[in-house]
């Protein structure tokens, strides 16, 4: 019995991007992602108004990406935890708290980066 032919490398990469974009699109319904996207939109508009340098744009975009990626991972961890153990469980709660804590670290660092970039431009 022969196996069906495997897709080639390019076809597999296209499928992988399709699934990744589907996952990113699903995140739009998460309240925390909506807040983070709102903040990203505000600092992006501020960036144009403040005429950021190329380096400042790169750093700001990296900070935005760090927060959004961490938020996405946090959402995935929370959903996996809820799937594995739908009822409250202390250890699952700790896992979710640690995951949320990672988002907090990323958001605080992003805010500090924002202050470093924008305070000299405002004062």
C-alpha positions in Angstrom: 0.0 0.0 0.0 1.5 3.4 -1.0 1.2 6.5 1.1 -0.2 9.7 -0.4 2.6 12.0 -1.6 3.8 14.5 1.0 3.4 18.2 0.3 6.6 19.9 -0.6 8.4 22.4 1.6 6.7 25.5 0.1 3.2 24.1 0.4 3.9 23.2 4.0 5.2 26.7 4.8 2.1 28.2 3.2 -0.1 26.0 5.3 1.8 26.9 8.5 1.3 30.6 7.8 -2.4 30.0 7.2 -2.7 28.3 10.6 -0.6 31.1 12.3 -2.8 33.8 10.9 -5.9 31.9 11.9 -4.6 31.8 15.5 -3.7 35.5 15.4 -7.2 36.3 14.1 -8.8 34.3 16.9 -6.9 36.4 19.4 -8.8 39.5 18.4 -11.8 38.4 20.6 -9.7 38.4 23.7 -10.3 41.5 25.9 -6.6 41.6 27.0 -5.4 41.6 23.4 -7.9 44.3 22.6 -6.4 46.5 25.3 -2.9 45.8 24.2 -3.8 46.5 20.6 -5.3 49.8 21.7 -2.1 50.7 23.5 -0.1 49.7 20.4 -2.3 51.9 18.2 -1.9 54.9 20.6 1.9 54.7 20.7 2.1 54.1 16.9 0.1 57.3 16.4 2.4 59.1 19.0 5.4 57.7 17.1 4.3 59.5 13.9 3.5 62.7 15.8 6.9 62.6 17.7 8.8 61.8 14.4 10.6 58.8 15.9 14.0 57.8 14.4 14.3 54.4 12.7 16.0 53.0 15.8 13.2 54.2 18.0 10.6 52.7 15.7 12.4 49.4 15.7 12.6 49.4 19.5 9.0 50.4 19.9 7.8 47.7 17.4 9.9 45.1 19.2 8.2 46.1 22.5 4.8 46.0 21.0 5.6 42.6 19.5 6.9 41.3 22.8 3.7 42.2 24.6 1.4 40.9 21.9 3.3 37.6 21.6 3.4 37.1 25.4 -0.3 37.9 25.6 -0.9 35.3 22.9 1.1 32.7 24.7 -0.7 33.5 28.0 -4.1 33.0 26.2 -2.9 29.6 24.8 -1.6 28.5 28.3 -4.9 29.5 29.9 -7.0 27.7 27.3 -4.9 24.5 27.6 -5.1 24.7 31.4 -8.9 25.1 31.2 -9.1 22.2 28.8 -7.1 19.9 31.0 -8.7 20.8 34.2 -12.0 22.8 33.7 -12.8 23.0 37.5 -10.7 25.2 39.8 -7.5 23.6 40.9 -4.8 25.4 42.9 -1.9 24.2 40.7 -3.7 25.2 37.5 -4.3 28.6 39.2 -0.6 29.0 39.8 0.2 28.1 36.2 -2.2 30.7 35.0 -0.8 33.3 37.4 2.7 32.7 36.3 1.6 33.0 32.7 -0.2 36.3 33.4 2.9 37.4 35.3 5.0 37.0 32.2 2.6 39.4 30.3 3.0 41.8 33.2 6.8 41.8 32.9 6.5 42.3 29.1 4.0 45.2 29.6 6.1 46.9 32.3 9.2 46.7 30.1 7.3 48.0 27.1 6.0 50.9 29.3 9.6 51.7 30.4 10.7 51.7 26.8 7.9 54.1 26.0 8.9 56.4 28.7 12.6 56.3 27.6 11.5 57.2 24.0 8.8 59.7 24.7 9.7 61.7 27.8 12.7 63.4 26.2 10.5 64.3 23.2 7.8 65.8 25.4 10.0 67.8 27.8 
